[in-house]
Amino acid sequence: MLLLRTAALLFLLLPAALSAAQSAPVRPKILGISHASFLVADMAKARAFYEGYLGYEPVVADSKLARFKVNDLQSIEVVLAPGITPTADRANNIALRVDDAEGMRAYLKSKNIDVPAQAAKDANGNLGFTVKDPQGNVIMFVQHLPDGRNSQSAGQHLSDRAISRRIMHVGVIAAQLDTAKKFYEDILGLREFWRGTAGPILSWVNLRVPDGDDYIEFMLYDTFPNVDRMRSFQHVCLEVADAAQAEITLKSRLLPEGCRPTSALRSGVNGKRQINTFDPDGTRTEVMEPNTFDGKPRPPSTAPAPVGEPRPPGR
């Protein structure tokens, strides 16, 4: 008799369970990095770096904003912040390209993430919205629309002087690795594929988007980064086939006044040849090859993850 009652109860509950599962929003596709956006204190100096030194043609440029096209789907954006203090954060946001912005908004809401009431068109005619990750980084989700600027300007504003045609990854700070992974892995579906260290504790963790090849690099720390270190952490990485040739190209160009010297070519802990260069505000642009210089993979680090200090007020 007990078995019959249990079976009957399950029979009654099953339709409700199936209905709830069917109505739960499904995560839309996350296809790659759409843009990286940084604040700048002087627009003319910033343009001298991204346009003159790195060679990108602006698809949008005025006294307050410039968007430099890397390819038809990716760009670097700089936004003038009048009166910004020397110690203020320069990271504005990073944008992930999705196939359904409103669907992503509904999905994140179902996961108890604080989202706006609806996705909205931005200045480029694309549909999107922003959220904050657990570390306070601003993440934008963007759906490129057929009538948006990206689609309308396909094949245009692609200068032959551009140092790279692809954003490989962007760097974001992460104080608590476990907390960051719950958001990026468990909710967004990114997957870790490598981690590395420059010392006794873990330094970097790389997570690839679920429906593309671009990735996000967690920049880990124990002590909250000083200004120079923060500007190095919050970076954009450009892919090149030959970093040595990229170095020759950059040496032939005038580095704008006020920029830190561009680093010499070196092989990183990940075995990939790279160069680091810095805009007038100190924000780092990494120029890196996609593969190890010797073709041999570097094993992931087994170092323990640090427990970072909280972000100080005003930072």
ChimeraX attribute file (.defattr): number of C-alpha atoms within 10 A of each C-alpha:
attribute: neighborCount
match mode: 1-to-1
recipient: residues
	/A:1	6
	/A:2	7
	/A:3	8
	/A:4	9
	/A:5	10
	/A:6	11
	/A:7	12
	/A:8	11
	/A:9	11
	/A:10	12
	/A:11	11
	/A:12	11
	/A:13	11
	/A:14	11
	/A:15	11
	/A:16	11
	/A:17	11
	/A:18	10
	/A:19	10
	/A:20	11
	/A:21	11
	/A:22	10
	/A:23	8
	/A:24	12
	/A:25	17
	/A:26	14
	/A:27	17
	/A:28	18
	/A:29	19
	/A:30	24
	/A:31	17
	/A:32	24
	/A:33	28
	/A:34	24
	/A:35	24
	/A:36	27
	/A:37	20
	/A:38	21
	/A:39	23
	/A:40	28
	/A:41	19
	/A:42	19
	/A:43	22
	/A:44	12
	/A:45	19
	/A:46	23
	/A:47	26
	/A:48	18
	/A:49	22
	/A:50	26
	/A:51	19
	/A:52	18
	/A:53	23
	/A:54	22
	/A:55	22
	/A:56	27
	/A:57	23
	/A:58	22
	/A:59	17
	/A:60	14
	/A:61	15
	/A:62	12
	/A:63	10
	/A:64	13
	/A:65	17
	/A:66	23
	/A:67	24
	/A:68	24
	/A:69	26
	/A:70	26
	/A:71	21
	/A:72	19
	/A:73	17
	/A:74	22
	/A:75	23
	/A:76	20
	/A:77	22
	/A:78	25
	/A:79	21
	/A:80	19
	/A:81	16
	/A:82	12
	/A:83	9
	/A:84	14
	/A:85	10
	/A:86	11
	/A:87	13
	/A:88	12
	/A:89	18
	/A:90	25
	/A:91	21
	/A:92	17
	/A:93	21
	/A:94	25
	/A:95	23
	/A:96	23
	/A:97	23
	/A:98	25
	/A:99	16
	/A:100	20
	/A:101	25
	/A:102	21
	/A:103	18
	/A:104	26
	/A:105	25
	/A:106	22
	/A:107	20
	/A:108	19
	/A:109	15
	/A:110	13
	/A:111	12
	/A:112	9
	/A:113	17
	/A:114	14
	/A:115	17
	/A:116	13
	/A:117	11
	/A:118	13
	/A:119	22
	/A:120	15
	/A:121	15
	/A:122	12
	/A:123	9
	/A:124	14
	/A:125	18
	/A:126	20
	/A:127	21
	/A:128	24
	/A:129	22
	/A:130	18
	/A:131	18
	/A:132	14
	/A:133	16
	/A:134	17
	/A:135	16
	/A:136	13
	/A:137	17
	/A:138	16
	/A:139	18
	/A:140	21
	/A:141	25
	/A:142	28
	/A:143	25
	/A:144	23
	/A:145	17
	/A:146	11
	/A:147	12
	/A:148	17
	/A:149	17
	/A:150	22
	/A:151	16
	/A:152	13
	/A:153	14
	/A:154	12
	/A:155	10
	/A:156	13
	/A:157	17
	/A:158	20
	/A:159	16
	/A:160	11
	/A:161	14
	/A:162	19
	/A:163	23
	/A:164	21
	/A:165	19
	/A:166	19
	/A:167	26
	/A:168	22
	/A:169	23
	/A:170	24
	/A:171	22
	/A:172	24
	/A:173	23
	/A:174	28
	/A:175	23
	/A:176	20
	/A:177	21
	/A:178	12
	/A:179	14
	/A:180	17
	/A:181	21
	/A:182	13
	/A:183	16
	/A:184	19
	/A:185	18
	/A:186	11
	/A:187	14
	/A:188	19
	/A:189	19
	/A:190	21
	/A:191	17
	/A:192	17
	/A:193	11
	/A:194	16
	/A:195	20
	/A:196	20
	/A:197	19
	/A:198	12
	/A:199	8
	/A:200	11
	/A:201	18
	/A:202	21
	/A:203	21
	/A:204	22
	/A:205	23
	/A:206	19
	/A:207	22
	/A:208	21
	/A:209	23
	/A:210	17
	/A:211	14
	/A:212	14
	/A:213	13
	/A:214	20
	/A:215	24
	/A:216	25
	/A:217	25
	/A:218	24
	/A:219	21
	/A:220	25
	/A:221	22
	/A:222	17
	/A:223	13
	/A:224	17
	/A:225	17
	/A:226	10
	/A:227	16
	/A:228	13
	/A:229	13
	/A:230	21
	/A:231	22
	/A:232	22
	/A:233	24
	/A:234	26
	/A:235	26
	/A:236	25
	/A:237	25
	/A:238	22
	/A:239	20
	/A:240	21
	/A:241	14
	/A:242	15
	/A:243	22
	/A:244	18
	/A:245	13
	/A:246	21
	/A:247	19
	/A:248	11
	/A:249	14
	/A:250	18
	/A:251	12
	/A:252	10
	/A:253	12
	/A:254	11
	/A:255	21
	/A:256	19
	/A:257	12
	/A:258	12
	/A:259	17
	/A:260	17
	/A:261	13
	/A:262	18
	/A:263	13
	/A:264	12
	/A:265	18
	/A:266	15
	/A:267	16
	/A:268	15
	/A:269	13
	/A:270	18
	/A:271	18
	/A:272	19
	/A:273	23
	/A:274	25
	/A:275	23
	/A:276	20
	/A:277	22
	/A:278	23
	/A:279	26
	/A:280	22
	/A:281	20
	/A:282	21
	/A:283	26
	/A:284	24
	/A:285	22
	/A:286	23
	/A:287	26
	/A:288	27
	/A:289	23
	/A:290	17
	/A:291	15
	/A:292	17
	/A:293	15
	/A:294	9
	/A:295	9
	/A:296	10
	/A:297	12
	/A:298	14
	/A:299	10
	/A:300	13
	/A:301	17
	/A:302	12
	/A:303	15
	/A:304	11
	/A:305	20
	/A:306	18
	/A:307	16
	/A:308	17
	/A:309	13
	/A:310	13
	/A:311	13
	/A:312	7
	/A:313	5
	/A:314	7
	/A:315	11
